[in-house]
Amino acid sequence: MANIALTDDHILLRNGLASLLKNLGHHILLEADHGKDLIEKLRAGQQPEIVLMDINMPEMDGCETTQWLRKHYPKIKVLALSMYDNESAIIRMLKAGAKGYILKDSRPQQLEVAIDAIMKQGFHYSELLNGKLIHAINQMGDVSTDLNTLVHLHEKETEFLKLCCTEFTYKEIADKLSVSPRTVDGYRDALFEKLHVKTRIGLVMFSVKNGIVQF
């Protein structure tokens, strides 16, 4: 059983989620409409083990709230709960300190697995994420391997990797690099093969682990 806080401005969805979690055997310690509401309730003395955090909220969104929690309540683990499965949303939340990311249309069993994993392992592995990425982003700066001994990167490839760790789309990255979108696709595909990854998140993981970017 986990002591859980729900932070979501959609009351009907939040009530349904609370009911589901109670049926799964968890304790709902508190509910909040947005980040500022959550902070006020935490300061009143209620400290959950896990916060299920929506991303888009008024007053203070999920990313900003997660960053605040990471600084002031580092023992509280955040599980991002969102409708969005795009890479930029995932990267933003993981950079902020979330320990997992699950979609709102997931099955109850998937939510239960995510909560159990965070309680036992400290992070949640899923098809969207992997544990190594979460550890890399949440324990940045612990780089023990020299990048040059791993793989040779051209200057443009390094610059491209840095931009991949932002919220820019590939088209916007092409504009930043003053190259065509097709050239950017070439950088991406070459790095996929060179670094043995399959997604943009994999590129971010490599960049963080090897000190190409620091958050």
Secondary structure, DSSP 8 states (H G I E B T S, - for coil): --EEEEE-S-HHHHHHHHHHHHHTT-EEEEEESSHHHHHHHHHTT---SEEEE-SS-SSS-HHHHHHHHHHH-TTSEEEEEES---HHHHHHHHHHT-SEEEETTS-HHHHHHHHHHHHHHSS---SS--HHHHHHHHTTT---S-HHHH----HHHHHHHHHHTSS--HHHHHHHHTS-HHHHHHHHHHHHHHHT--SHHHHHHHHHHTTS---
